[in-house]
Amino acid sequence: MRHPSRAAINAPKQAAGELFGKTINLSGRRRFTSQRVVLYAVLAAQGRDGALATAREALATFGEAHGALLEGELSPRALGAALTEAYFGADRASERIDAFIAQARSALDAIAAQAGNAGVLLEALVEAATPLLATLNRLTQVYEDLARQHAAAAKRQLTSVMGDIELIAKHARIVSFNAQVVAARAGTSGREFAVVSGELTQLTGRLDGLVREALHSARG
């Protein structure tokens, strides 16, 4: 089973959720633009106006998305062994993607220059599109799996913490009840103690409400 890194799990819930959201968004953008590059390269070879510029823009976007997924907090090293294996293991996804970028750049340059080998380079690019898409789909699946696992881990952690708070609130209610009994027995001299007991009762009530709300969110 693939697991997110310890750092990702221990990150603040919202920040970690945004982190995985970014990876899925960038991975989806990379898949879409890879096909866009090939489509507009074919159109450019056919002389369609603006197609070459669109293909170059798509390639630039593809490269930017790929680079963002390999750097900093989104890098395979930061997000765990499953991604490191997916990119640099037996499938050699990173090499395939780099090769596609170089291949697309060469084909677009040849089309722009109307070079004699433009047709051959374009045909090779088209042939590379299908296996590349399969690789990109596998990587996207890894990101989605990690996001689901992180959400489940965060949910379990929140439920555990809320359980602890609920237990504390239960003990506080017992203390509050005992304080009310002692205050009643103390008569006039116990008035101040009764006020403190009342405040404690209100506090435990608010704690109970927060616990119920948090647990409802965790289970939703």
PyMOL CGO cylinders between C-alpha atoms (Angstrom):
from pymol import cmd
from pymol.cgo import CYLINDER

trace = [
    CYLINDER, 0.00, 0.00, 0.00, 1.20, 3.48, -0.83, 0.3, 1, 1, 1, 1, 1, 1,
    CYLINDER, 1.20, 3.48, -0.83, 1.50, 5.87, 2.07, 0.3, 1, 1, 1, 1, 1, 1,
    CYLINDER, 1.50, 5.87, 2.07, 2.02, 9.64, 2.26, 0.3, 1, 1, 1, 1, 1, 1,
    CYLINDER, 2.02, 9.64, 2.26, 5.18, 10.81, 3.98, 0.3, 1, 1, 1, 1, 1, 1,
    CYLINDER, 5.18, 10.81, 3.98, 5.20, 11.43, 7.73, 0.3, 1, 1, 1, 1, 1, 1,
    CYLINDER, 5.20, 11.43, 7.73, 5.80, 15.13, 7.06, 0.3, 1, 1, 1, 1, 1, 1,
    CYLINDER, 5.80, 15.13, 7.06, 2.68, 15.33, 4.92, 0.3, 1, 1, 1, 1, 1, 1,
    CYLINDER, 2.68, 15.33, 4.92, 0.55, 13.56, 7.53, 0.3, 1, 1, 1, 1, 1, 1,
    CYLINDER, 0.55, 13.56, 7.53, 1.80, 15.76, 10.36, 0.3, 1, 1, 1, 1, 1, 1,
    CYLINDER, 1.80, 15.76, 10.36, 1.29, 19.00, 8.42, 0.3, 1, 1, 1, 1, 1, 1,
    CYLINDER, 1.29, 19.00, 8.42, -1.67, 21.19, 9.42, 0.3, 1, 1, 1, 1, 1, 1,
    CYLINDER, -1.67, 21.19, 9.42, -4.88, 19.70, 8.01, 0.3, 1, 1, 1, 1, 1, 1,
    CYLINDER, -4.88, 19.70, 8.01, -5.79, 22.59, 5.70, 0.3, 1, 1, 1, 1, 1, 1,
    CYLINDER, -5.79, 22.59, 5.70, -2.22, 23.10, 4.49, 0.3, 1, 1, 1, 1, 1, 1,
    CYLINDER, -2.22, 23.10, 4.49, -1.74, 19.40, 3.76, 0.3, 1, 1, 1, 1, 1, 1,
    CYLINDER, -1.74, 19.40, 3.76, -5.07, 19.24, 1.98, 0.3, 1, 1, 1, 1, 1, 1,
    CYLINDER, -5.07, 19.24, 1.98, -4.08, 22.19, -0.19, 0.3, 1, 1, 1, 1, 1, 1,
    CYLINDER, -4.08, 22.19, -0.19, -0.74, 20.48, -0.86, 0.3, 1, 1, 1, 1, 1, 1,
    CYLINDER, -0.74, 20.48, -0.86, -2.35, 17.35, -2.27, 0.3, 1, 1, 1, 1, 1, 1,
    CYLINDER, -2.35, 17.35, -2.27, -4.89, 19.48, -4.12, 0.3, 1, 1, 1, 1, 1, 1,
    CYLINDER, -4.89, 19.48, -4.12, -2.02, 21.24, -5.88, 0.3, 1, 1, 1, 1, 1, 1,
    CYLINDER, -2.02, 21.24, -5.88, -0.39, 17.96, -6.93, 0.3, 1, 1, 1, 1, 1, 1,
    CYLINDER, -0.39, 17.96, -6.93, -3.62, 16.60, -8.40, 0.3, 1, 1, 1, 1, 1, 1,
    CYLINDER, -3.62, 16.60, -8.40, -4.29, 19.89, -10.20, 0.3, 1, 1, 1, 1, 1, 1,
    CYLINDER, -4.29, 19.89, -10.20, -0.78, 20.05, -11.66, 0.3, 1, 1, 1, 1, 1, 1,
    CYLINDER, -0.78, 20.05, -11.66, -0.82, 16.39, -12.62, 0.3, 1, 1, 1, 1, 1, 1,
    CYLINDER, -0.82, 16.39, -12.62, -4.14, 16.86, -14.43, 0.3, 1, 1, 1, 1, 1, 1,
    CYLINDER, -4.14, 16.86, -14.43, -2.79, 19.95, -16.19, 0.3, 1, 1, 1, 1, 1, 1,
    CYLINDER, -2.79, 19.95, -16.19, 0.23, 17.95, -17.30, 0.3, 1, 1, 1, 1, 1, 1,
    CYLINDER, 0.23, 17.95, -17.30, -1.95, 15.22, -18.78, 0.3, 1, 1, 1, 1, 1, 1,
    CYLINDER, -1.95, 15.22, -18.78, -4.16, 17.69, -20.64, 0.3, 1, 1, 1, 1, 1, 1,
    CYLINDER, -4.16, 17.69, -20.64, -1.32, 19.77, -22.07, 0.3, 1, 1, 1, 1, 1, 1,
    CYLINDER, -1.32, 19.77, -22.07, 0.64, 16.72, -23.23, 0.3, 1, 1, 1, 1, 1, 1,
    CYLINDER, 0.64, 16.72, -23.23, -2.20, 15.88, -25.61, 0.3, 1, 1, 1, 1, 1, 1,
    CYLINDER, -2.20, 15.88, -25.61, -2.62, 19.52, -26.56, 0.3, 1, 1, 1, 1, 1, 1,
    CYLINDER, -2.62, 19.52, -26.56, 1.04, 19.70, -27.59, 0.3, 1, 1, 1, 1, 1, 1,
    CYLINDER, 1.04, 19.70, -27.59, 0.65, 16.75, -29.96, 0.3, 1, 1, 1, 1, 1, 1,
    CYLINDER, 0.65, 16.75, -29.96, -2.67, 17.92, -31.40, 0.3, 1, 1, 1, 1, 1, 1,
    CYLINDER, -2.67, 17.92, -31.40, -1.43, 21.40, -32.24, 0.3, 1, 1, 1, 1, 1, 1,
    CYLINDER, -1.43, 21.40, -32.24, 1.89, 20.08, -33.52, 0.3, 1, 1, 1, 1, 1, 1,
    CYLINDER, 1.89, 20.08, -33.52, -0.09, 18.06, -36.08, 0.3, 1, 1, 1, 1, 1, 1,
    CYLINDER, -0.09, 18.06, -36.08, -2.18, 21.12, -36.96, 0.3, 1, 1, 1, 1, 1, 1,
    CYLINDER, -2.18, 21.12, -36.96, 0.96, 23.23, -37.27, 0.3, 1, 1, 1, 1, 1, 1,
    CYLINDER, 0.96, 23.23, -37.27, 2.45, 20.71, -39.70, 0.3, 1, 1, 1, 1, 1, 1,
    CYLINDER, 2.45, 20.71, -39.70, -0.73, 21.09, -41.75, 0.3, 1, 1, 1, 1, 1, 1,
    CYLINDER, -0.73, 21.09, -41.75, -0.23, 24.85, -41.87, 0.3, 1, 1, 1, 1, 1, 1,
    CYLINDER, -0.23, 24.85, -41.87, -3.03, 25.83, -39.48, 0.3, 1, 1, 1, 1, 1, 1,
    CYLINDER, -3.03, 25.83, -39.48, -2.65, 29.49, -38.42, 0.3, 1, 1, 1, 1, 1, 1,
    CYLINDER, -2.65, 29.49, -38.42, -1.61, 29.96, -34.81, 0.3, 1, 1, 1, 1, 1, 1,
    CYLINDER, -1.61, 29.96, -34.81, -1.20, 26.22, -34.20, 0.3, 1, 1, 1, 1, 1, 1,
    CYLINDER, -1.20, 26.22, -34.20, 2.56, 26.37, -33.76, 0.3, 1, 1, 1, 1, 1, 1,
    CYLINDER, 2.56, 26.37, -33.76, 2.33, 29.14, -31.15, 0.3, 1, 1, 1, 1, 1, 1,
    CYLINDER, 2.33, 29.14, -31.15, -0.40, 27.23, -29.30, 0.3, 1, 1, 1, 1, 1, 1,
    CYLINDER, -0.40, 27.23, -29.30, 1.70, 24.06, -29.33, 0.3, 1, 1, 1, 1, 1, 1,
    CYLINDER, 1.70, 24.06, -29.33, 4.69, 25.94, -27.89, 0.3, 1, 1, 1, 1, 1, 1,
    CYLINDER, 4.69, 25.94, -27.89, 2.49, 27.50, -25.17, 0.3, 1, 1, 1, 1, 1, 1,
    CYLINDER, 2.49, 27.50, -25.17, 1.11, 24.09, -24.28, 0.3, 1, 1, 1, 1, 1, 1,
    CYLINDER, 1.11, 24.09, -24.28, 4.63, 22.65, -24.11, 0.3, 1, 1, 1, 1, 1, 1,
    CYLINDER, 4.63, 22.65, -24.11, 5.73, 25.49, -21.83, 0.3, 1, 1, 1, 1, 1, 1,
    CYLINDER, 5.73, 25.49, -21.83, 2.76, 24.87, -19.53, 0.3, 1, 1, 1, 1, 1, 1,
    CYLINDER, 2.76, 24.87, -19.53, 3.49, 21.15, -19.54, 0.3, 1, 1, 1, 1, 1, 1,
    CYLINDER, 3.49, 21.15, -19.54, 7.12, 21.79, -18.58, 0.3, 1, 1, 1, 1, 1, 1,
    CYLINDER, 7.12, 21.79, -18.58, 6.16, 24.22, -15.81, 0.3, 1, 1, 1, 1, 1, 1,
    CYLINDER, 6.16, 24.22, -15.81, 3.66, 21.79, -14.30, 0.3, 1, 1, 1, 1, 1, 1,
    CYLINDER, 3.66, 21.79, -14.30, 6.17, 18.95, -14.46, 0.3, 1, 1, 1, 1, 1, 1,
    CYLINDER, 6.17, 18.95, -14.46, 8.88, 21.10, -12.87, 0.3, 1, 1, 1, 1, 1, 1,
    CYLINDER, 8.88, 21.10, -12.87, 6.57, 22.18, -10.05, 0.3, 1, 1, 1, 1, 1, 1,
    CYLINDER, 6.57, 22.18, -10.05, 5.83, 18.53, -9.25, 0.3, 1, 1, 1, 1, 1, 1,
    CYLINDER, 5.83, 18.53, -9.25, 9.53, 17.75, -8.87, 0.3, 1, 1, 1, 1, 1, 1,
    CYLINDER, 9.53, 17.75, -8.87, 10.53, 20.66, -6.62, 0.3, 1, 1, 1, 1, 1, 1,
    CYLINDER, 10.53, 20.66, -6.62, 10.17, 21.73, -3.01, 0.3, 1, 1, 1, 1, 1, 1,
    CYLINDER, 10.17, 21.73, -3.01, 7.17, 20.62, -0.93, 0.3, 1, 1, 1, 1, 1, 1,
    CYLINDER, 7.17, 20.62, -0.93, 5.56, 18.90, -3.93, 0.3, 1, 1, 1, 1, 1, 1,
    CYLINDER, 5.56, 18.90, -3.93, 8.62, 16.83, -4.85, 0.3, 1, 1, 1, 1, 1, 1,
    CYLINDER, 8.62, 16.83, -4.85, 8.53, 13.02, -4.72, 0.3, 1, 1, 1, 1, 1, 1,
    CYLINDER, 8.53, 13.02, -4.72, 11.14, 13.09, -1.95, 0.3, 1, 1, 1, 1, 1, 1,
    CYLINDER, 11.14, 13.09, -1.95, 8.90, 15.34, 0.17, 0.3, 1, 1, 1, 1, 1, 1,
    CYLINDER, 8.90, 15.34, 0.17, 5.72, 13.33, -0.41, 0.3, 1, 1, 1, 1, 1, 1,
    CYLINDER, 5.72, 13.33, -0.41, 7.02, 9.81, 0.07, 0.3, 1, 1, 1, 1, 1, 1,
    CYLINDER, 7.02, 9.81, 0.07, 8.51, 6.63, -1.32, 0.3, 1, 1, 1, 1, 1, 1,
    CYLINDER, 8.51, 6.63, -1.32, 5.55, 5.77, -3.55, 0.3, 1, 1, 1, 1, 1, 1,
    CYLINDER, 5.55, 5.77, -3.55, 6.12, 8.85, -5.69, 0.3, 1, 1, 1, 1, 1, 1,
    CYLINDER, 6.12, 8.85, -5.69, 9.89, 8.43, -5.69, 0.3, 1, 1, 1, 1, 1, 1,
    CYLINDER, 9.89, 8.43, -5.69, 9.41, 4.91, -7.03, 0.3, 1, 1, 1, 1, 1, 1,
    CYLINDER, 9.41, 4.91, -7.03, 6.83, 6.06, -9.59, 0.3, 1, 1, 1, 1, 1, 1,
    CYLINDER, 6.83, 6.06, -9.59, 9.12, 8.75, -10.99, 0.3, 1, 1, 1, 1, 1, 1,
    CYLINDER, 9.12, 8.75, -10.99, 12.54, 7.16, -10.69, 0.3, 1, 1, 1, 1, 1, 1,
    CYLINDER, 12.54, 7.16, -10.69, 11.87, 3.43, -10.37, 0.3, 1, 1, 1, 1, 1, 1,
    CYLINDER, 11.87, 3.43, -10.37, 11.36, 0.74, -12.97, 0.3, 1, 1, 1, 1, 1, 1,
    CYLINDER, 11.36, 0.74, -12.97, 8.79, 2.73, -14.96, 0.3, 1, 1, 1, 1, 1, 1,
    CYLINDER, 8.79, 2.73, -14.96, 11.30, 5.62, -15.37, 0.3, 1, 1, 1, 1, 1, 1,
    CYLINDER, 11.30, 5.62, -15.37, 8.46, 8.13, -15.57, 0.3, 1, 1, 1, 1, 1, 1,
    CYLINDER, 8.46, 8.13, -15.57, 10.73, 11.13, -15.09, 0.3, 1, 1, 1, 1, 1, 1,
    CYLINDER, 10.73, 11.13, -15.09, 12.96, 10.03, -17.98, 0.3, 1, 1, 1, 1, 1, 1,
    CYLINDER, 12.96, 10.03, -17.98, 9.92, 9.47, -20.21, 0.3, 1, 1, 1, 1, 1, 1,
    CYLINDER, 9.92, 9.47, -20.21, 8.56, 12.92, -19.48, 0.3, 1, 1, 1, 1, 1, 1,
    CYLINDER, 8.56, 12.92, -19.48, 11.91, 14.62, -20.04, 0.3, 1, 1, 1, 1, 1, 1,
    CYLINDER, 11.91, 14.62, -20.04, 12.30, 12.73, -23.31, 0.3, 1, 1, 1, 1, 1, 1,
    CYLINDER, 12.30, 12.73, -23.31, 8.84, 13.85, -24.44, 0.3, 1, 1, 1, 1, 1, 1,
    CYLINDER, 8.84, 13.85, -24.44, 9.68, 17.50, -23.73, 0.3, 1, 1, 1, 1, 1, 1,
    CYLINDER, 9.68, 17.50, -23.73, 12.89, 17.25, -25.75, 0.3, 1, 1, 1, 1, 1, 1,
    CYLINDER, 12.89, 17.25, -25.75, 11.11, 15.36, -28.53, 0.3, 1, 1, 1, 1, 1, 1,
    CYLINDER, 11.11, 15.36, -28.53, 8.29, 17.89, -28.74, 0.3, 1, 1, 1, 1, 1, 1,
    CYLINDER, 8.29, 17.89, -28.74, 10.69, 20.81, -28.76, 0.3, 1, 1, 1, 1, 1, 1,
    CYLINDER, 10.69, 20.81, -28.76, 12.67, 19.26, -31.64, 0.3, 1, 1, 1, 1, 1, 1,
    CYLINDER, 12.67, 19.26, -31.64, 9.52, 18.50, -33.64, 0.3, 1, 1, 1, 1, 1, 1,
    CYLINDER, 9.52, 18.50, -33.64, 8.14, 22.02, -33.20, 0.3, 1, 1, 1, 1, 1, 1,
    CYLINDER, 8.14, 22.02, -33.20, 11.46, 23.58, -34.16, 0.3, 1, 1, 1, 1, 1, 1,
    CYLINDER, 11.46, 23.58, -34.16, 11.60, 21.41, -37.29, 0.3, 1, 1, 1, 1, 1, 1,
    CYLINDER, 11.60, 21.41, -37.29, 8.03, 22.32, -38.22, 0.3, 1, 1, 1, 1, 1, 1,
    CYLINDER, 8.03, 22.32, -38.22, 8.78, 26.01, -37.73, 0.3, 1, 1, 1, 1, 1, 1,
    CYLINDER, 8.78, 26.01, -37.73, 11.87, 25.73, -39.93, 0.3, 1, 1, 1, 1, 1, 1,
    CYLINDER, 11.87, 25.73, -39.93, 10.04, 23.51, -42.46, 0.3, 1, 1, 1, 1, 1, 1,
    CYLINDER, 10.04, 23.51, -42.46, 12.94, 21.09, -42.14, 0.3, 1, 1, 1, 1, 1, 1,
    CYLINDER, 12.94, 21.09, -42.14, 13.03, 17.91, -44.17, 0.3, 1, 1, 1, 1, 1, 1,
    CYLINDER, 13.03, 17.91, -44.17, 12.91, 15.72, -41.05, 0.3, 1, 1, 1, 1, 1, 1,
    CYLINDER, 12.91, 15.72, -41.05, 9.85, 17.50, -39.60, 0.3, 1, 1, 1, 1, 1, 1,
    CYLINDER, 9.85, 17.50, -39.60, 7.50, 14.72, -40.70, 0.3, 1, 1, 1, 1, 1, 1,
    CYLINDER, 7.50, 14.72, -40.70, 9.63, 12.01, -39.12, 0.3, 1, 1, 1, 1, 1, 1,
    CYLINDER, 9.63, 12.01, -39.12, 9.95, 13.93, -35.85, 0.3, 1, 1, 1, 1, 1, 1,
    CYLINDER, 9.95, 13.93, -35.85, 6.22, 14.62, -35.77, 0.3, 1, 1, 1, 1, 1, 1,
    CYLINDER, 6.22, 14.62, -35.77, 5.38, 10.97, -36.39, 0.3, 1, 1, 1, 1, 1, 1,
    CYLINDER, 5.38, 10.97, -36.39, 7.68, 9.95, -33.52, 0.3, 1, 1, 1, 1, 1, 1,
    CYLINDER, 7.68, 9.95, -33.52, 6.01, 12.52, -31.26, 0.3, 1, 1, 1, 1, 1, 1,
    CYLINDER, 6.01, 12.52, -31.26, 2.55, 11.19, -32.10, 0.3, 1, 1, 1, 1, 1, 1,
    CYLINDER, 2.55, 11.19, -32.10, 3.68, 7.63, -31.38, 0.3, 1, 1, 1, 1, 1, 1,
    CYLINDER, 3.68, 7.63, -31.38, 5.11, 8.71, -28.03, 0.3, 1, 1, 1, 1, 1, 1,
    CYLINDER, 5.11, 8.71, -28.03, 1.85, 10.38, -26.95, 0.3, 1, 1, 1, 1, 1, 1,
    CYLINDER, 1.85, 10.38, -26.95, -0.06, 7.21, -25.98, 0.3, 1, 1, 1, 1, 1, 1,
    CYLINDER, -0.06, 7.21, -25.98, 2.60, 5.59, -23.75, 0.3, 1, 1, 1, 1, 1, 1,
    CYLINDER, 2.60, 5.59, -23.75, 3.31, 8.99, -22.21, 0.3, 1, 1, 1, 1, 1, 1,
    CYLINDER, 3.31, 8.99, -22.21, -0.38, 9.45, -21.37, 0.3, 1, 1, 1, 1, 1, 1,
    CYLINDER, -0.38, 9.45, -21.37, -0.41, 6.03, -19.69, 0.3, 1, 1, 1, 1, 1, 1,
    CYLINDER, -0.41, 6.03, -19.69, 2.57, 7.10, -17.57, 0.3, 1, 1, 1, 1, 1, 1,
    CYLINDER, 2.57, 7.10, -17.57, 0.93, 10.39, -16.64, 0.3, 1, 1, 1, 1, 1, 1,
    CYLINDER, 0.93, 10.39, -16.64, -2.29, 8.58, -15.72, 0.3, 1, 1, 1, 1, 1, 1,
    CYLINDER, -2.29, 8.58, -15.72, -0.36, 6.28, -13.38, 0.3, 1, 1, 1, 1, 1, 1,
    CYLINDER, -0.36, 6.28, -13.38, 1.29, 9.24, -11.70, 0.3, 1, 1, 1, 1, 1, 1,
    CYLINDER, 1.29, 9.24, -11.70, -2.05, 10.99, -11.26, 0.3, 1, 1, 1, 1, 1, 1,
    CYLINDER, -2.05, 10.99, -11.26, -3.43, 7.83, -9.67, 0.3, 1, 1, 1, 1, 1, 1,
    CYLINDER, -3.43, 7.83, -9.67, -0.55, 7.84, -7.16, 0.3, 1, 1, 1, 1, 1, 1,
    CYLINDER, -0.55, 7.84, -7.16, -1.33, 11.44, -6.23, 0.3, 1, 1, 1, 1, 1, 1,
    CYLINDER, -1.33, 11.44, -6.23, -5.03, 10.64, -5.80, 0.3, 1, 1, 1, 1, 1, 1,
    CYLINDER, -5.03, 10.64, -5.80, -4.24, 7.57, -3.67, 0.3, 1, 1, 1, 1, 1, 1,
    CYLINDER, -4.24, 7.57, -3.67, -1.95, 9.60, -1.43, 0.3, 1, 1, 1, 1, 1, 1,
    CYLINDER, -1.95, 9.60, -1.43, -4.59, 12.32, -1.06, 0.3, 1, 1, 1, 1, 1, 1,
    CYLINDER, -4.59, 12.32, -1.06, -7.20, 9.76, 0.01, 0.3, 1, 1, 1, 1, 1, 1,
    CYLINDER, -7.20, 9.76, 0.01, -4.80, 8.14, 2.48, 0.3, 1, 1, 1, 1, 1, 1,
    CYLINDER, -4.80, 8.14, 2.48, -3.90, 11.49, 3.97, 0.3, 1, 1, 1, 1, 1, 1,
    CYLINDER, -3.90, 11.49, 3.97, -7.56, 12.43, 4.36, 0.3, 1, 1, 1, 1, 1, 1,
    CYLINDER, -7.56, 12.43, 4.36, -8.25, 9.13, 6.12, 0.3, 1, 1, 1, 1, 1, 1,
    CYLINDER, -8.25, 9.13, 6.12, -5.23, 9.57, 8.43, 0.3, 1, 1, 1, 1, 1, 1,
    CYLINDER, -5.23, 9.57, 8.43, -6.23, 13.15, 9.26, 0.3, 1, 1, 1, 1, 1, 1,
    CYLINDER, -6.23, 13.15, 9.26, -9.77, 11.98, 9.97, 0.3, 1, 1, 1, 1, 1, 1,
    CYLINDER, -9.77, 11.98, 9.97, -8.54, 9.27, 12.36, 0.3, 1, 1, 1, 1, 1, 1,
    CYLINDER, -8.54, 9.27, 12.36, -6.25, 11.74, 14.09, 0.3, 1, 1, 1, 1, 1, 1,
    CYLINDER, -6.25, 11.74, 14.09, -9.03, 14.31, 14.52, 0.3, 1, 1, 1, 1, 1, 1,
    CYLINDER, -9.03, 14.31, 14.52, -11.41, 11.67, 15.87, 0.3, 1, 1, 1, 1, 1, 1,
    CYLINDER, -11.41, 11.67, 15.87, -8.77, 10.57, 18.40, 0.3, 1, 1, 1, 1, 1, 1,
    CYLINDER, -8.77, 10.57, 18.40, -8.10, 14.12, 19.57, 0.3, 1, 1, 1, 1, 1, 1,
    CYLINDER, -8.10, 14.12, 19.57, -11.80, 14.89, 19.87, 0.3, 1, 1, 1, 1, 1, 1,
    CYLINDER, -11.80, 14.89, 19.87, -12.24, 11.70, 21.89, 0.3, 1, 1, 1, 1, 1, 1,
    CYLINDER, -12.24, 11.70, 21.89, -9.60, 12.92, 24.33, 0.3, 1, 1, 1, 1, 1, 1,
    CYLINDER, -9.60, 12.92, 24.33, -11.31, 16.31, 24.62, 0.3, 1, 1, 1, 1, 1, 1,
    CYLINDER, -11.31, 16.31, 24.62, -14.65, 14.60, 25.18, 0.3, 1, 1, 1, 1, 1, 1,
    CYLINDER, -14.65, 14.60, 25.18, -13.12, 12.59, 28.03, 0.3, 1, 1, 1, 1, 1, 1,
    CYLINDER, -13.12, 12.59, 28.03, -11.71, 15.78, 29.58, 0.3, 1, 1, 1, 1, 1, 1,
    CYLINDER, -11.71, 15.78, 29.58, -15.12, 17.43, 29.31, 0.3, 1, 1, 1, 1, 1, 1,
    CYLINDER, -15.12, 17.43, 29.31, -16.69, 14.43, 31.04, 0.3, 1, 1, 1, 1, 1, 1,
    CYLINDER, -16.69, 14.43, 31.04, -14.29, 14.72, 33.98, 0.3, 1, 1, 1, 1, 1, 1,
    CYLINDER, -14.29, 14.72, 33.98, -14.91, 18.47, 34.09, 0.3, 1, 1, 1, 1, 1, 1,
    CYLINDER, -14.91, 18.47, 34.09, -18.65, 17.84, 34.40, 0.3, 1, 1, 1, 1, 1, 1,
    CYLINDER, -18.65, 17.84, 34.40, -18.03, 15.56, 37.35, 0.3, 1, 1, 1, 1, 1, 1,
    CYLINDER, -18.03, 15.56, 37.35, -15.85, 18.19, 39.01, 0.3, 1, 1, 1, 1, 1, 1,
    CYLINDER, -15.85, 18.19, 39.01, -18.53, 20.82, 38.36, 0.3, 1, 1, 1, 1, 1, 1,
    CYLINDER, -18.53, 20.82, 38.36, -21.25, 18.65, 39.91, 0.3, 1, 1, 1, 1, 1, 1,
    CYLINDER, -21.25, 18.65, 39.91, -19.14, 17.97, 42.98, 0.3, 1, 1, 1, 1, 1, 1,
    CYLINDER, -19.14, 17.97, 42.98, -18.39, 21.68, 43.27, 0.3, 1, 1, 1, 1, 1, 1,
    CYLINDER, -18.39, 21.68, 43.27, -22.11, 22.47, 43.19, 0.3, 1, 1, 1, 1, 1, 1,
    CYLINDER, -22.11, 22.47, 43.19, -22.73, 19.97, 46.00, 0.3, 1, 1, 1, 1, 1, 1,
    CYLINDER, -22.73, 19.97, 46.00, -19.94, 21.45, 48.12, 0.3, 1, 1, 1, 1, 1, 1,
    CYLINDER, -19.94, 21.45, 48.12, -21.17, 25.01, 47.42, 0.3, 1, 1, 1, 1, 1, 1,
    CYLINDER, -21.17, 25.01, 47.42, -24.71, 24.07, 48.47, 0.3, 1, 1, 1, 1, 1, 1,
    CYLINDER, -24.71, 24.07, 48.47, -23.45, 22.58, 51.72, 0.3, 1, 1, 1, 1, 1, 1,
    CYLINDER, -23.45, 22.58, 51.72, -21.30, 25.64, 52.44, 0.3, 1, 1, 1, 1, 1, 1,
    CYLINDER, -21.30, 25.64, 52.44, -24.31, 27.95, 52.38, 0.3, 1, 1, 1, 1, 1, 1,
    CYLINDER, -24.31, 27.95, 52.38, -23.58, 31.68, 52.24, 0.3, 1, 1, 1, 1, 1, 1,
    CYLINDER, -23.58, 31.68, 52.24, -19.82, 31.15, 52.42, 0.3, 1, 1, 1, 1, 1, 1,
    CYLINDER, -19.82, 31.15, 52.42, -19.97, 28.99, 49.33, 0.3, 1, 1, 1, 1, 1, 1,
    CYLINDER, -19.97, 28.99, 49.33, -21.46, 31.58, 46.98, 0.3, 1, 1, 1, 1, 1, 1,
    CYLINDER, -21.46, 31.58, 46.98, -18.20, 32.44, 45.24, 0.3, 1, 1, 1, 1, 1, 1,
    CYLINDER, -18.20, 32.44, 45.24, -17.47, 28.77, 44.85, 0.3, 1, 1, 1, 1, 1, 1,
    CYLINDER, -17.47, 28.77, 44.85, -20.92, 28.32, 43.30, 0.3, 1, 1, 1, 1, 1, 1,
    CYLINDER, -20.92, 28.32, 43.30, -20.16, 31.05, 40.73, 0.3, 1, 1, 1, 1, 1, 1,
    CYLINDER, -20.16, 31.05, 40.73, -16.95, 29.25, 39.73, 0.3, 1, 1, 1, 1, 1, 1,
    CYLINDER, -16.95, 29.25, 39.73, -18.90, 25.99, 39.48, 0.3, 1, 1, 1, 1, 1, 1,
    CYLINDER, -18.90, 25.99, 39.48, -21.45, 27.66, 37.22, 0.3, 1, 1, 1, 1, 1, 1,
    CYLINDER, -21.45, 27.66, 37.22, -18.75, 28.97, 34.92, 0.3, 1, 1, 1, 1, 1, 1,
    CYLINDER, -18.75, 28.97, 34.92, -17.22, 25.50, 34.76, 0.3, 1, 1, 1, 1, 1, 1,
    CYLINDER, -17.22, 25.50, 34.76, -20.61, 24.06, 33.82, 0.3, 1, 1, 1, 1, 1, 1,
    CYLINDER, -20.61, 24.06, 33.82, -20.97, 26.55, 30.97, 0.3, 1, 1, 1, 1, 1, 1,
    CYLINDER, -20.97, 26.55, 30.97, -17.45, 25.79, 29.79, 0.3, 1, 1, 1, 1, 1, 1,
    CYLINDER, -17.45, 25.79, 29.79, -18.07, 22.04, 29.67, 0.3, 1, 1, 1, 1, 1, 1,
    CYLINDER, -18.07, 22.04, 29.67, -21.28, 22.71, 27.76, 0.3, 1, 1, 1, 1, 1, 1,
    CYLINDER, -21.28, 22.71, 27.76, -19.38, 24.65, 25.12, 0.3, 1, 1, 1, 1, 1, 1,
    CYLINDER, -19.38, 24.65, 25.12, -16.75, 21.91, 24.99, 0.3, 1, 1, 1, 1, 1, 1,
    CYLINDER, -16.75, 21.91, 24.99, -19.45, 19.32, 24.38, 0.3, 1, 1, 1, 1, 1, 1,
    CYLINDER, -19.45, 19.32, 24.38, -20.83, 21.40, 21.52, 0.3, 1, 1, 1, 1, 1, 1,
    CYLINDER, -20.83, 21.40, 21.52, -17.42, 21.80, 19.92, 0.3, 1, 1, 1, 1, 1, 1,
    CYLINDER, -17.42, 21.80, 19.92, -16.70, 18.09, 20.23, 0.3, 1, 1, 1, 1, 1, 1,
    CYLINDER, -16.70, 18.09, 20.23, -20.01, 17.15, 18.59, 0.3, 1, 1, 1, 1, 1, 1,
    CYLINDER, -20.01, 17.15, 18.59, -19.40, 19.61, 15.76, 0.3, 1, 1, 1, 1, 1, 1,
    CYLINDER, -19.40, 19.61, 15.76, -15.83, 18.42, 15.17, 0.3, 1, 1, 1, 1, 1, 1,
    CYLINDER, -15.83, 18.42, 15.17, -16.79, 14.75, 15.27, 0.3, 1, 1, 1, 1, 1, 1,
    CYLINDER, -16.79, 14.75, 15.27, -19.64, 15.39, 12.83, 0.3, 1, 1, 1, 1, 1, 1,
    CYLINDER, -19.64, 15.39, 12.83, -17.19, 17.08, 10.44, 0.3, 1, 1, 1, 1, 1, 1,
    CYLINDER, -17.19, 17.08, 10.44, -14.69, 14.23, 10.79, 0.3, 1, 1, 1, 1, 1, 1,
    CYLINDER, -14.69, 14.23, 10.79, -17.33, 11.61, 10.01, 0.3, 1, 1, 1, 1, 1, 1,
    CYLINDER, -17.33, 11.61, 10.01, -18.95, 13.58, 7.16, 0.3, 1, 1, 1, 1, 1, 1,
]
cmd.load_cgo(trace, "trace")
